[in-house]
Amino acid sequence: MPPPDAAPLTTTTPSADRAALHASEMRYRRLFETAQDGILLLNAQSGQIEDVNPFLIKMLGYSHAEFLGKKLWEVGAFIDTVQCKSMFELLQTTGYVRYDDMPLKTRQGRLIDVEFVSNAYDCAGTRVIQCNVRDISLHKAAEIHLRTQELAKQAAEAANAAKSAFLSNMSHEIRTPLGAITGLAYLIRRSHVTAQQADWLTKIDAAGKHLLTLIDAILDMSKIDAGKVTLEAVNVNVPGIVATVAALLGDQAHAKHLALLVQRSSVPAELVGDPGRLQQALLNIAANAVKFTEHGSVTLRALCDPGDQDDAGSLLVRFEVQDTGIGISPQVLPRLFSPFEQADNSTTRLYGGTGLGLAIVKQLAQLMGGAVGARSTPGEGSTFWFTARLRKRGPLSQVPAAVVNAAQAQLARAHAACRILVVDDDPLNRQITQALLADTFAQVDVAAGGQEALRLAEAQTYDLVLMDLQMPGLGGPETTRCLRLLPGYGCTPIIALTASAFAQHKADCLAAGMDDFVTKPFDPEALFATLLSWLSRSAPRTA
């Protein structure tokens, strides 16, 4: 007899077993009927379909009767009958088959992609195969969409890279002959020519500079669109920028008998920003004002923007150009800051231009934290303006004013004995540069490529090297690296003289060990100023 505290023995009756089995079947049936994946049950011996759940019926559009008693490859939904038969054979052997992507066809003829997983198992002494079918069409479509977007992005990036490379090459190809044209015009004008010939040469030079301006505008727009424009953060003298722009346009205004006025600026000098881009933007709108004004005046001014909020760290500066020109209709005024737009396309023939100048001003102003705008009255004149946010800073270091104009004379006095090496693969450019420098320096040698430059540099020591950037064989950066390894050339000024106008090329030159960068076609006086700057850093060579 069991002890009093022992647990009583439990027994089940046949009726209880049947009830539990029935409850289990009902739970399974409920899961089968409500599952959100399609389910097929097959006889493992014959391969015939014994049951199919409502979700799969709805997914494929076939009725329950159209499934029952058939083998998979006999149902129209399964397109690949060979695949179905081999799958069934594999199931009988391994008990498991999975297809991550199988095409099925609905009764309406629409193709869908499914994930198909089959398992074989024993149930109440019978071998059963269960097939789970999940529609992955939306997921696959999303993957294809993402892949398409990625491919489109890669194609766009490749197209941008190709465009940048094309513009770089075209810039080089155009600037090289243009440099020869303006350089030869400069050299011929220095010789004995008649007054008429001098006038013709001046017009050739003006036409070359105008063409260069158009090239630079197109390149600038491309670089801004590609997001490759970076701003400097150096000392900015706002009144000096306004005065420089006025000086650059002085001859054009004088030729049209225009009064070019500069209003006294109240903007402090202790600011930081990108003076080159500020000058470029102001020059663009001021040049337009001179171009479209036939009589009267053009006034340049810079002031602290009256709408600026007090900021201890920065200042919003407003640059304005007011003219008494042809004026612009209010209907077309908003379009002027869009690329390739002009107030009247017929003005292109009369005044020239690409329609890019104001678009570039807008882009630059936005890059500098500002905006652009204009007001105008047809027949009375216009006022164009842009703003830029500049950082405040302590007093600027004083830089000697305008040494450029006297640079050649100073070079001749202090550095005439210097030896200069010009490296350029273009024979005409070599000839022009050598002739330009020959009046100033005692010795100017030329090399047609990197290898020749290294041979000359090994034979004697040069005080300064002008290095072309793109040359066949040993290019400018590679030649510079080799030069730096030669005795005596560790600190020799090496200046890139190239027709490439992209900022990346300047960075490549500096990374290769060059000291400065001059773009062809170069302004002779600016070139002399650059040479003076670098040669003045070392003691003059005695003859």
WOJOJO-V234378 format. One record per residue. N is the residue number from 1. RES is the residue in one small letter. SS is DSSP state (H for helix, E for strand, - for the rest). OMEGA is omega as a letter, one per 20 degrees, with the letter a starting at -180 (none if undefined). D_FIRST is the distance of its C-alpha to the first C-alpha in Angstrom with 1 decimal. Layout:
n = (N	N)
res = (RES	RES)
ss = (SS	SS)
omega = (OMEGA	OMEGA)
d_first = (D_FIRST	D_FIRST)
//
This chain:
n = (1	2	3	4	5	6	7	8	9	10	11	12	13	14	15	16	17	18	19	20	21	22	23	24	25	26	27	28	29	30	31	32	33	34	35	36	37	38	39	40	41	42	43	44	45	46	47	48	49	50	51	52	53	54	55	56	57	58	59	60	61	62	63	64	65	66	67	68	69	70	71	72	73	74	75	76	77	78	79	80	81	82	83	84	85	86	87	88	89	90	91	92	93	94	95	96	97	98	99	100	101	102	103	104	105	106	107	108	109	110	111	112	113	114	115	116	117	118	119	120	121	122	123	124	125	126	127	128	129	130	131	132	133	134	135	136	137	138	139	140	141	142	143	144	145	146	147	148	149	150	151	152	153	154	155	156	157	158	159	160	161	162	163	164	165	166	167	168	169	170	171	172	173	174	175	176	177	178	179	180	181	182	183	184	185	186	187	188	189	190	191	192	193	194	195	196	197	198	199	200	201	202	203	204	205	206	207	208	209	210	211	212	213	214	215	216	217	218	219	220	221	222	223	224	225	226	227	228	229	230	231	232	233	234	235	236	237	238	239	240	241	242	243	244	245	246	247	248	249	250	251	252	253	254	255	256	257	258	259	260	261	262	263	264	265	266	267	268	269	270	271	272	273	274	275	276	277	278	279	280	281	282	283	284	285	286	287	288	289	290	291	292	293	294	295	296	297	298	299	300	301	302	303	304	305	306	307	308	309	310	311	312	313	314	315	316	317	318	319	320	321	322	323	324	325	326	327	328	329	330	331	332	333	334	335	336	337	338	339	340	341	342	343	344	345	346	347	348	349	350	351	352	353	354	355	356	357	358	359	360	361	362	363	364	365	366	367	368	369	370	371	372	373	374	375	376	377	378	379	380	381	382	383	384	385	386	387	388	389	390	391	392	393	394	395	396	397	398	399	400	401	402	403	404	405	406	407	408	409	410	411	412	413	414	415	416	417	418	419	420	421	422	423	424	425	426	427	428	429	430	431	432	433	434	435	436	437	438	439	440	441	442	443	444	445	446	447	448	449	450	451	452	453	454	455	456	457	458	459	460	461	462	463	464	465	466	467	468	469	470	471	472	473	474	475	476	477	478	479	480	481	482	483	484	485	486	487	488	489	490	491	492	493	494	495	496	497	498	499	500	501	502	503	504	505	506	507	508	509	510	511	512	513	514	515	516	517	518	519	520	521	522	523	524	525	526	527	528	529	530	531	532	533	534	535	536	537	538	539	540	541	542	543)
res = (m	p	p	p	d	a	a	p	l	t	t	t	t	p	s	a	d	r	a	a	l	h	a	s	e	m	r	y	r	r	l	f	e	t	a	q	d	g	i	l	l	l	n	a	q	s	g	q	i	e	d	v	n	p	f	l	i	k	m	l	g	y	s	h	a	e	f	l	g	k	k	l	w	e	v	g	a	f	i	d	t	v	q	c	k	s	m	f	e	l	l	q	t	t	g	y	v	r	y	d	d	m	p	l	k	t	r	q	g	r	l	i	d	v	e	f	v	s	n	a	y	d	c	a	g	t	r	v	i	q	c	n	v	r	d	i	s	l	h	k	a	a	e	i	h	l	r	t	q	e	l	a	k	q	a	a	e	a	a	n	a	a	k	s	a	f	l	s	n	m	s	h	e	i	r	t	p	l	g	a	i	t	g	l	a	y	l	i	r	r	s	h	v	t	a	q	q	a	d	w	l	t	k	i	d	a	a	g	k	h	l	l	t	l	i	d	a	i	l	d	m	s	k	i	d	a	g	k	v	t	l	e	a	v	n	v	n	v	p	g	i	v	a	t	v	a	a	l	l	g	d	q	a	h	a	k	h	l	a	l	l	v	q	r	s	s	v	p	a	e	l	v	g	d	p	g	r	l	q	q	a	l	l	n	i	a	a	n	a	v	k	f	t	e	h	g	s	v	t	l	r	a	l	c	d	p	g	d	q	d	d	a	g	s	l	l	v	r	f	e	v	q	d	t	g	i	g	i	s	p	q	v	l	p	r	l	f	s	p	f	e	q	a	d	n	s	t	t	r	l	y	g	g	t	g	l	g	l	a	i	v	k	q	l	a	q	l	m	g	g	a	v	g	a	r	s	t	p	g	e	g	s	t	f	w	f	t	a	r	l	r	k	r	g	p	l	s	q	v	p	a	a	v	v	n	a	a	q	a	q	l	a	r	a	h	a	a	c	r	i	l	v	v	d	d	d	p	l	n	r	q	i	t	q	a	l	l	a	d	t	f	a	q	v	d	v	a	a	g	g	q	e	a	l	r	l	a	e	a	q	t	y	d	l	v	l	m	d	l	q	m	p	g	l	g	g	p	e	t	t	r	c	l	r	l	l	p	g	y	g	c	t	p	i	i	a	l	t	a	s	a	f	a	q	h	k	a	d	c	l	a	a	g	m	d	d	f	v	t	k	p	f	d	p	e	a	l	f	a	t	l	l	s	w	l	s	r	s	a	p	r	t	a)
ss = (-	-	-	-	-	-	-	-	-	-	-	-	-	H	H	H	H	H	H	H	H	H	H	H	H	H	H	H	H	H	H	H	H	H	-	-	-	E	E	E	E	E	E	-	-	-	-	E	E	E	E	E	-	H	H	H	H	H	H	H	-	-	-	H	H	H	H	-	-	-	E	H	H	H	-	-	-	E	-	-	H	H	H	H	H	H	H	H	H	H	H	H	H	H	-	E	E	E	E	E	E	E	E	E	E	-	-	-	-	-	E	E	E	E	E	E	E	E	E	E	E	E	E	-	-	E	E	E	E	E	E	E	E	E	E	-	H	H	H	H	H	H	H	H	H	H	H	H	H	H	H	H	H	H	H	H	H	H	H	H	H	H	H	H	H	H	H	H	H	H	H	H	H	H	H	H	H	H	H	H	H	H	H	H	H	H	H	H	H	H	-	-	-	-	H	H	H	H	H	H	H	H	H	H	H	H	H	H	H	H	H	H	H	H	H	H	H	H	H	H	H	H	H	H	H	-	-	-	-	-	-	-	-	E	E	E	-	H	H	H	H	H	H	H	H	H	H	H	H	H	H	H	H	H	H	-	-	-	E	E	E	E	-	-	-	-	-	-	-	-	E	E	E	-	H	H	H	H	H	H	H	H	H	H	H	H	H	H	H	H	H	-	-	-	-	-	E	E	E	E	E	E	E	E	-	-	-	-	-	-	-	-	-	E	E	E	E	E	E	E	E	E	E	-	-	-	-	-	-	H	H	H	H	H	H	H	H	-	-	-	-	-	-	-	-	-	H	H	H	H	H	-	-	-	-	-	H	H	H	H	H	H	H	H	H	H	H	-	-	-	-	E	E	E	E	E	E	-	-	-	E	E	E	E	E	E	E	E	E	E	E	E	-	-	-	-	-	-	-	-	-	-	-	H	H	H	H	H	H	H	H	H	H	H	-	-	-	-	E	E	E	E	E	-	-	-	H	H	H	H	H	H	H	H	H	H	H	H	-	-	-	-	E	E	E	E	E	-	-	H	H	H	H	H	H	H	H	H	H	-	-	-	-	E	E	E	E	-	-	-	-	-	-	-	-	H	H	H	H	H	H	H	H	H	-	-	-	-	-	-	-	-	E	E	E	E	E	E	-	-	-	-	H	H	H	H	H	H	H	H	H	H	-	-	-	E	E	E	E	-	-	-	-	H	H	H	H	H	H	H	H	H	H	H	H	-	-	-	-	-	-	-	-)
omega = (a	r	a	a	a	r	a	r	a	r	r	r	r	a	r	r	a	a	r	r	r	r	r	r	a	r	r	a	r	r	a	a	a	a	r	r	r	a	r	r	a	r	a	a	a	a	a	r	a	r	r	a	a	a	r	r	r	a	a	r	r	r	r	a	a	r	a	r	r	r	a	a	r	r	a	a	a	a	a	a	r	r	a	a	r	r	a	r	r	r	a	a	a	a	a	r	r	r	a	a	r	r	r	a	r	r	r	r	a	r	r	r	a	r	a	a	a	r	r	a	a	r	r	r	a	r	a	r	r	r	r	a	a	r	r	a	a	r	r	r	r	r	r	r	r	r	r	r	r	r	r	r	r	r	r	r	r	r	r	r	r	r	r	r	r	a	r	a	r	r	a	a	a	a	a	r	r	r	r	a	a	r	r	r	r	a	a	a	r	r	a	r	r	r	r	r	r	r	r	a	r	r	r	a	r	r	r	r	r	r	r	r	r	r	a	r	a	r	r	a	r	a	r	r	a	a	a	r	r	a	r	r	a	a	a	r	a	r	r	r	r	a	r	r	r	r	a	a	a	a	r	r	a	a	r	r	r	r	r	a	r	r	a	a	r	a	r	a	a	a	a	r	r	a	a	a	r	r	r	a	a	r	r	a	r	r	r	a	r	a	a	r	a	r	r	a	r	a	r	r	r	a	r	a	a	a	a	r	r	a	a	a	a	a	r	a	a	r	a	r	a	a	r	a	a	a	a	r	r	a	a	a	a	a	a	a	r	a	r	a	r	a	r	a	r	r	r	a	a	a	a	r	a	a	a	a	a	r	r	r	r	a	a	r	r	r	a	r	a	a	r	r	a	r	a	r	a	r	a	r	a	r	r	a	r	r	r	r	a	a	r	a	r	a	r	r	a	r	r	a	r	r	a	a	a	a	a	r	r	r	a	a	a	a	a	a	a	r	a	r	r	a	a	a	r	a	r	r	r	a	a	a	r	r	a	a	a	a	a	a	a	a	r	r	a	r	a	a	a	a	r	r	r	r	r	a	r	a	r	a	r	r	a	a	r	a	r	a	a	r	r	a	a	a	a	r	r	r	a	r	r	r	a	r	a	r	r	a	r	a	r	r	r	a	r	r	a	r	r	a	a	a	a	r	r	r	r	r	a	r	a	r	r	a	a	a	r	a	r	i	a	r	a	a	r	r	r	r	r	r	r	a	a	r	r	a	r	a	r	r	r	a	none)
d_first = (0.0	3.9	6.6	8.9	11.6	10.4	12.7	11.9	12.7	16.3	17.9	21.6	23.5	26.8	28.8	27.4	28.4	31.8	32.3	31.5	33.9	36.5	36.3	36.8	39.7	41.3	41.1	42.7	45.3	46.2	46.8	48.8	50.9	51.7	52.1	55.5	56.0	56.7	53.8	54.2	51.5	52.6	51.3	51.1	52.2	55.2	56.0	56.4	55.6	52.7	52.7	54.8	54.2	56.7	57.9	59.2	60.8	62.6	63.5	65.1	66.3	65.0	63.0	59.4	60.8	63.2	60.3	57.8	58.0	60.6	60.4	61.3	64.8	65.4	65.1	68.4	66.9	66.3	69.8	69.3	67.8	68.0	65.9	63.3	63.1	62.8	60.2	58.1	58.4	57.5	54.4	53.2	53.7	52.6	50.6	52.6	56.2	57.9	61.5	62.6	65.7	65.9	68.5	67.5	69.8	69.2	70.1	73.2	74.2	73.5	72.1	69.3	67.6	63.9	61.2	59.2	55.8	53.7	50.2	48.5	44.7	42.0	40.6	38.2	39.5	43.1	45.6	47.2	50.1	50.5	53.9	54.5	58.1	59.5	63.2	64.9	68.4	69.0	67.6	69.8	72.8	72.2	72.1	75.3	76.9	76.1	77.3	80.5	81.0	80.6	83.0	85.5	85.2	85.8	88.8	90.2	89.9	91.5	94.3	94.9	95.1	97.5	99.5	99.8	100.8	103.4	104.8	105.0	106.8	109.1	109.9	110.9	112.9	114.8	115.4	116.8	119.9	120.1	120.4	123.2	125.0	124.9	125.5	128.6	129.9	129.6	131.4	134.2	134.7	135.3	138.1	141.6	141.1	143.1	142.1	141.1	139.0	137.4	136.5	135.0	132.9	131.7	130.6	128.9	127.0	126.1	124.9	122.7	121.2	120.5	118.8	116.7	115.7	114.5	112.4	110.9	110.0	108.1	106.3	105.4	103.9	101.9	100.6	99.7	97.9	95.9	95.0	96.8	99.1	98.2	100.1	101.7	101.3	104.6	107.4	109.0	112.5	112.7	116.5	117.1	115.2	117.2	120.5	119.5	118.8	122.2	123.9	122.4	123.6	126.9	129.0	127.5	128.2	131.7	132.5	131.7	133.5	130.4	129.8	126.6	125.5	122.8	121.8	121.0	117.3	115.4	112.3	111.6	111.9	108.8	106.4	104.1	103.5	104.9	108.7	109.1	107.0	108.6	112.1	111.1	109.9	113.0	115.3	113.8	114.6	117.9	119.1	118.3	120.3	123.3	123.0	122.9	125.6	129.2	130.9	130.1	127.5	124.0	122.3	119.4	117.4	114.1	112.6	109.4	107.5	107.9	104.5	102.6	100.1	100.6	98.8	99.3	98.5	100.4	103.3	103.8	107.3	109.1	111.8	114.3	117.2	119.6	122.4	125.2	124.4	123.9	120.8	117.8	116.7	113.7	112.1	111.9	111.4	107.6	107.7	109.7	106.8	105.1	105.8	109.0	110.1	113.6	115.2	117.2	116.7	120.4	120.8	119.5	122.8	124.9	123.0	120.6	117.1	113.6	112.0	109.4	110.9	109.5	106.1	106.0	107.0	104.1	101.6	102.9	103.0	99.3	98.4	100.2	98.3	101.2	102.6	105.8	108.0	111.5	113.9	117.1	120.0	121.7	125.3	124.7	122.3	118.7	116.4	113.5	111.0	107.8	105.7	103.8	101.5	102.7	101.1	103.1	104.1	106.6	110.2	111.0	112.6	116.2	117.0	120.6	121.8	122.7	123.4	123.1	126.7	128.1	125.6	127.8	130.7	128.4	127.1	130.6	131.6	128.6	126.9	129.6	129.1	125.4	124.3	122.3	120.3	119.6	116.9	116.9	116.6	118.9	122.5	124.1	121.7	122.6	126.3	126.0	123.9	126.1	129.3	127.8	127.0	130.1	132.4	130.1	128.8	130.8	128.3	126.0	124.5	122.4	119.7	118.6	115.0	112.4	113.5	117.2	116.3	114.4	117.4	119.8	117.5	117.3	121.1	121.8	120.0	120.1	119.8	118.0	116.5	116.3	113.4	112.9	109.2	108.9	110.7	110.1	108.8	108.2	107.6	108.5	105.1	104.9	108.5	107.9	105.0	107.2	110.1	108.0	107.3	111.1	112.8	114.4	112.5	109.5	111.1	113.7	113.6	112.4	112.7	111.2	113.9	112.2	112.4	108.6	108.0	104.2	102.6	100.2	103.1	104.3	100.9	101.0	104.4	103.4	100.2	102.5	104.6	107.4	108.8	110.0	110.3	113.4	113.2	115.8	118.2	118.8	121.3	123.7	124.0	120.3	120.0	122.7	120.8	117.6	119.6	121.2	117.9	116.5	119.7	120.3	117.2	118.9	122.3	125.0	126.0	129.5	131.6)
//
